[in-house]
Amino acid sequence: MKNIAIIGSGISGLTTAYLLNQKHKVSVFEKNDYIGGHTATVDIKIKQKEYSIDTGFIVFNNKTYPRFLKLLSQLKLAPQETEMSFSVKNQNTGLEYNGHSLSTLFAQKRNVSRPKFWKLILDILRFNKTCKQLFSEDSIPLDLTLGEFLDNEQFNDYFCQHYILPMGAAIWSTSLNEMRQFELGFFIRFFHHHGLLNVSDRPQWYVIPGGSREYIAPLIAKFKNDIHLNASISKVSRELDKVRLYFEDGTSQDFDEVVFACHSDQALALLADPTPLETEILGDIDYQNNDVVLHTDISLLPKRKAAWASWNYQLDGNFDRQASVTYNM
């Protein structure tokens, strides 16, 4: 049996502790005064009705989350089916649509008589077919960005600005212009694995009834007394046969192993003696802040209720602004 420290209490840290605790002694250290990381379920009451709303981790599917589904099964938690539709609303032109079904696609009736909108649909089908072919043939150009690919394949600005760039920007919380700089290979692989290149036969999406926080209590049941909140670790050093954690209050603790279940930049900052390779890898990932507002302002959704989707992207003509997405919870 080893004595193992785990730094971070998000899904990675807690799952690691859950598994290692079956054979080893674990200690989880969290710098915040709460555990759960990206789980952020908020209880609200509107018109005498109570809701538990997720504002962090929201959904998962049956195709790309097999291990998470297995974990939920072990925790005796049954997922609830949901959908992940996507809409676009252009504040300047008034265009709006929801790509979930044929009826929602034409929620704005005048789109039926717009050649430009029909061209958008055809370009969506052409984009999906082209990307699926590149994936199946393992022939995705390694040196291309998404923007260069869109230019090379002669996809027009209307398609780019009203479909593929907003969808990517919504997923990765970035601007439309920054999406054009996205690595094509990663983009196509992600879209393929999540079924986003299919018109039908897409993965089934799920939520956790009661909010994503519901998995935390059963996950930590057997090691909850070994979780340390407000843990201010100043550095982690490698010793001859152990790892030493130093705390800002001047104390230290020794462990056989340590697992960094935190962001890469945080891990690099904690390492007292990072190797050149660790410095290169951990230091080469950028992060950015995102603002999240829990609200009930339906004016941020499409005007037509038939166009309301799970993800609702709002265009305003500023291609450098970070994504503006309203999740209809």
Steps between C-alpha positions, in 0.01 A plus 500: 500500500629843403433839651388720208426873484254633242505872425164622373143386564338530159371195315857387424619526859192348660484210252870434552446498877192277463699240307831518689324494838396143429860385552692796641485780754401826326499863610326758281612863520276779370596867511136617494248463784290258295553188290371406157696724264291558190179379667305815584135423575295796623163473679249766397130563547284664232124546544498261798674227299844376597769414247854364523690661213845397381724793412821301447501137391164439333477211254665179383421245231503127441778509241786704642440451875508120542713510816289772659186296431672198656586711804140620537384139478735405785361793701142383431411824318270476198551769232206687351466548123524850359597666170773737389350707221670815368351828381640819350351847531647790303411826673588707194315310227226335705588152371430218743474125478531187712664204332327234713230398250349604168225700671741684731739559213225701333363652820546830317257430217650743250818290492307259276518754217858613562749346252781603734351289781458197273863544398589501871330163542678356196833628629437335838447168322807555282716593800388191691562269204844646426615478862369145544684393187825657621458324834415158354793517256736628771593781263437813709767759405722538803614854428162666436287715727122488486497839329745389231293188440181706464674729249653211303163324474332831402244511780346847493492750787129444559555133580811572708346781704157344551588138562841346541690785668224576756463131581873464559514825696215381722679173577841652571387839638694707254442758226406436138838628379689283747302197380646556154845443653391169655696188403298322230595146606388547860180671383398220262585225749297667773199558274517144369523338844207708630280422198491865397573410137178297481156635419349192666645219712640740756595393854236496771567778749431475873487706818517387862159544669533756779811652344856386444580543871299184567794275414732659755359354824501133388837550330676618818309285752798279589766772522308816593696533826823513301405811301678818609343832396672840495826314445764758409783298344804712418710238320551129436848350497642162407708335770700176473215261576203729558322817398475795738217753506585838652220719632489877533472474880852350507399137551569211266376144440665202332331257263601204285336650191319817399235549233456847354128521421508872432560722198832462325617852585419439866695173497803671345488780759499245784791288374817597684723331244318462165690320227547676164236271347252573782561872456444478126182292517334651806593852398365473146128504584321834526193577709249781487228622732132472412211688658188300590172669591196305626200695371140481376524756218332334199589797278841338462333200336369501141181702454305196382453237766525223239860612448593466867770239543718360776789719381403839358777702335458875458678673211554877505756556224800509735717206393762567769263480796493181706204273442166622628295187569179464699430148625127437526491291817 
